[in-house]
Amino acid sequence: MRTTSIFATIAGSILLTACAAKPPIVAQEKTVEFDGQTLIFAGTFDTEKNKLQLSVNGDPLMKGSFPPYTPTQNLKSKYRDLKIEGKCYFGSVLGDQGGAFGAIAGIIQSTKSSTGDKCEMFVNNQPMENLYF
């Protein structure tokens, strides 16, 4: 009987831990044509680990994280013969800081209409599309 109780407790703990983990935020894929090539931009942001990943045609090309109190991240990579850039602004990074700083950051971002989380995608320095998270 005691073994069953211990097993049930462990199973319950594992289940609660699994439910507590938040899945990453996934941006809607955007498809563009550039110089005869089809490019599918995608991205994920793991809020708990503060990890941003951008991909082209399913290849994870760019990864980064946001330093404390810094809502911007500029990522660069090559895909075939193309220069790919992601210029990202994540207002939630500041707003999630909590406390007085988070509240003030939220107010400032609201007045600038920059509360969203997005990455502007560029190919060979030309703006192509925005990924929204």
C-alpha positions in Angstrom: 0.0 0.0 0.0 2.9 2.4 0.9 4.5 1.7 -2.5 1.3 2.7 -4.3 1.1 5.9 -2.3 4.7 6.9 -3.1 4.2 6.1 -6.8 1.0 8.1 -6.9 2.8 11.1 -5.3 5.7 10.9 -7.7 3.4 10.6 -10.7 1.3 13.5 -9.5 4.5 15.7 -9.1 5.7 14.8 -12.6 2.3 15.6 -14.0 2.1 19.0 -12.3 5.6 19.9 -13.4 4.8 19.0 -17.0 1.7 21.1 -16.9 3.5 24.1 -15.4 6.0 24.4 -18.3 4.8 27.0 -20.9 5.3 26.1 -24.5 7.3 28.6 -26.6 5.4 31.3 -28.5 5.4 30.5 -32.2 5.2 33.2 -34.9 3.0 32.7 -37.9 5.1 31.6 -40.8 5.6 34.1 -43.6 6.4 33.1 -47.2 8.3 35.5 -49.5 9.9 35.3 -53.0 13.3 36.7 -53.4 15.4 36.5 -56.5 13.5 33.4 -57.7 13.8 31.6 -54.3 10.9 30.9 -52.0 11.8 31.7 -48.4 9.6 30.7 -45.4 10.4 32.7 -42.3 9.4 31.3 -38.9 10.3 31.8 -35.3 9.8 30.7 -31.7 10.4 32.5 -28.4 10.7 30.5 -25.2 9.7 33.0 -22.5 10.9 30.9 -19.6 14.4 30.4 -21.1 14.5 33.8 -22.8 15.5 32.1 -26.1 14.6 33.4 -29.5 15.1 31.3 -32.6 14.5 32.4 -36.2 14.5 30.0 -39.1 14.3 30.0 -42.9 12.7 27.1 -44.8 12.8 25.0 -41.6 16.6 25.6 -41.0 17.2 27.2 -37.5 19.7 29.9 -38.7 19.6 32.5 -35.9 19.4 32.1 -32.1 19.8 34.6 -29.3 18.5 35.8 -26.0 17.6 39.2 -24.6 20.0 40.7 -22.1 18.4 42.2 -19.0 16.3 45.3 -19.6 17.1 45.1 -23.4 14.1 44.6 -25.7 16.1 44.5 -28.9 18.0 41.7 -30.6 19.6 41.8 -34.0 20.5 38.5 -35.5 22.3 37.8 -38.8 23.1 34.7 -40.8 23.7 33.4 -44.3 21.2 31.1 -46.1 22.6 29.7 -49.3 24.0 32.9 -51.0 21.7 35.3 -49.2 22.3 37.5 -46.2 19.4 37.1 -43.7 18.8 39.5 -40.8 16.2 39.6 -38.1 15.8 42.9 -36.3 13.7 42.1 -33.3 11.9 44.2 -30.7 10.1 42.4 -27.8 8.2 44.8 -25.6 7.2 41.9 -23.4 10.8 41.5 -22.3 10.6 44.8 -20.4 7.0 44.5 -19.3 7.7 41.1 -17.8 10.4 42.5 -15.5 7.7 43.2 -12.9 7.7 45.8 -10.2 8.0 49.5 -10.8 10.4 49.1 -13.7 7.9 46.8 -15.5 5.0 49.2 -15.0 7.0 52.2 -16.2 8.3 50.3 -19.2 4.8 49.2 -20.1 3.5 52.8 -19.9 6.4 54.1 -22.1 5.9 51.3 -24.7 2.1 52.0 -24.8 2.7 55.7 -25.6 5.1 54.7 -28.4 2.7 51.9 -29.7 5.6 49.4 -29.4 4.2 46.8 -27.0 4.2 44.0 -29.5 6.8 41.3 -30.0 8.1 41.2 -33.6 11.1 40.6 -35.8 11.6 42.5 -39.1 13.1 40.1 -41.6 15.6 41.3 -44.2 17.2 39.6 -47.2 20.3 41.2 -48.6 19.5 44.4 -46.6 16.0 44.6 -48.2 13.0 44.5 -45.8 10.8 41.4 -46.6 8.3 40.6 -43.9 7.5 40.8 -40.2 7.2 37.9 -37.8 4.7 38.6 -35.0 5.0 36.6 -31.7 
